[in-house]
């Protein structure tokens, strides 16, 4: 019996990653075509070429950004943040995007006057993507900052839970359904002050 489907990017980032191991796991999940794609990636002594993988991830996320633009994802998130602030009556001092990828959503929100003065923080496990997100942010004149981190341990998201909103613009589809409670637990665990509000927006 095959295992649940896997995302190629979860197997090859962050590196170093072994090509044969990634292909074997994909085949175990019944994803023969994906396994063949991985086997065509350049490698030295079975270790995937880091520069090629980084360039590949940038191309993938550029396409995902175009999809997000078409779906008006940042605009929809901005509207939801405005509604949340209106309903709760709480000050909003920080927005954390878990699994932010290239940081497109936060870079867009950085220029949204409704969020003037709000700290914007992107968290992703891929150092290459976080470096690229930082470059794009500087080119955009964007005030968002990007850090390498684990979406399951988002310390930044709970430093100030009363005034933090956690969004996820591109990570939920990477997480098996059985692991979703563990993903949301750090942003909803009881604290002495009111717990943070978590807005979920699926898709990259």
N, C-alpha and C positions, 0 to 999 in steps of 0.2 A: 504494500500500500504506500502511495506517495505521500510526502510531507506537504504541509501547507505551502502555497506559492511564496517565493522569495523575491526581493528586489535586488537586481544586480548591484546597484550602488551600495547596498548594505553589506555586500560581500567583498567589495574592492576598496572601500574607504572606511575609516582612514587606513593608510598603508603603514608598513609594507603588507601586501597581500599575496598569497600564493595562488597562481593561476589554476593549478590542478585541484586545489582544495575548493576554490569557488565553483569550478565547473562540476566537481563531484557533488557538491551540495545542491546545485541546481538540478542535476540529473536525478538526485534522490527525491526531489520535489516534482519530478515529472516535467521539467522545463528543458527539454532537449535543445530547442532552438536557442534559448538563452545561454545554455552551456556552450554551444558552438560559438556564439558571439564572444564569450569570455575567452575561449581558446584561441581566438584570432587576435586578441590583444597582445602587444609586444611585451616580452618578459626576458629577464636574464636569470638563468639558473632557477627558473620557475617563479621568480618574484616579479610581479607586474611592474612595468616602467612607471615610476611615480609621475614624471612629467606628462606622459601620455594620459594617465588616469586623470590628472588635474585638468588638462585641456578638455578631456571628454566631459567631465563634470561641469565645466564652464559652458560648454555647448548645450548640454542637457538643460541646465538652469536658464540659459538664455531663451530656449524654446518654452520652458515653463513660465518665464516672465511674460512672453508674448501671449500665452494662454491666459495668464492672470489679468493682463491688460484687456483682453477681449471680454473676459467675464466681469470686469470692473471690480475685482476682488478688494483692492485697497479702499475704494470708495464705499463699498458695502460694509467693510470693517469699521471705517470712520463713522458711518451712520449708526452702527450698532454701539460703538463706544459712546457716542453722544446720547443715545437712548439710555444706556446703562448709567451714565453719570446723572441724567435727569431723574431716573427712577430711584437711585440709591441716595442721591443728595450728598454723596461723599466726594472729597477732593480726589482728583486723579493726578498722581505725581509720576507714575511709571507704567509703561506698557512693555511687556516682555513677550517676544515672539520665539517660541520653542520650535526648533527645527526650521530656522529661518532661511536656510539655503543662501542664495545670493543677496538676501536682504531687501528684495524689491518692495515688499509691503511696507517695511519700516522707512525705507528711503522715500516712498510716496507720502507716508504719514508725516514725515519730518517737515514737509512743506504745507501741511494742512493747518490753516490758522486756528482751527478748533482745538488743536493739540499744542498750541504754542506754550512753551515752558514745561511740557511733559517730557520726562526722560524716556528715551526709546532704546531698548536693549535687545539685540538679536543673539540667540544661542544656537549653536550647531556643533555637532561632533566632528565635523570635517575641517581641519585647520586650513586646507587649501581654499575652501569656500569662504571661510571667515576672512582670510587675507584678501581675497577678491572682493568680498562685500565691503571691506574697509576701503579698498581702492575706489570702488564705485561711489561710496558715500562721500569721499573727499572730492571726487570729480563732480558730484552733484551739489556740493556745498551743503551736504546733509549732516545733521547733528546726531544722528543715531550712531551707536557704537555696537561693535560685534565681538563676541567672546566665544572661545571654544569651551564647550561644556556638554554635559549629559542631560538630555531632556528628562530623564528619570530622577535627576538630582538637581533641579533648577534653583540653587540657593538664592540667586538674584531675585527670583520670583516671589520669595517669601520673606525677604529682608524687611519689607514694609507692607504686610498683607492688607492693611486697611486701605492703602492707596495704590495698590498694584492690580492691574488687569493682565491676565495671561491669555495670549492668543496662540493658536497653532495654525499657521497658514500653509504648512506643507509637510507634516510629519505623520498624521494619523494613519495614512494608508500604509506606512511602513510597520505599523505595530499590530501584531496578532490580536484578535478580539480578547483572548484570554489574558493579555498583558495590559489592556487598557486601564483596569483599575489601578495598577501600579504606576501607570503614566500620570493619571490625574491625582493620585494620592498626595504628592508633595505640594500641590497647589490648593488642596482643600482640607488638609489636616487641621484639626482644632488648634487654635491659638488663643492667647488671652484676650486679643482684640478680635473684631469681626474678621472672618476668613476672606480671602480674595475671591473676586468674581472671575470665573474662567469663561472666556468666549471661545468657541471652537469653530474654526472655518476650515473645512477640509478642501484639499486640492492644492496644487502648487502653481 
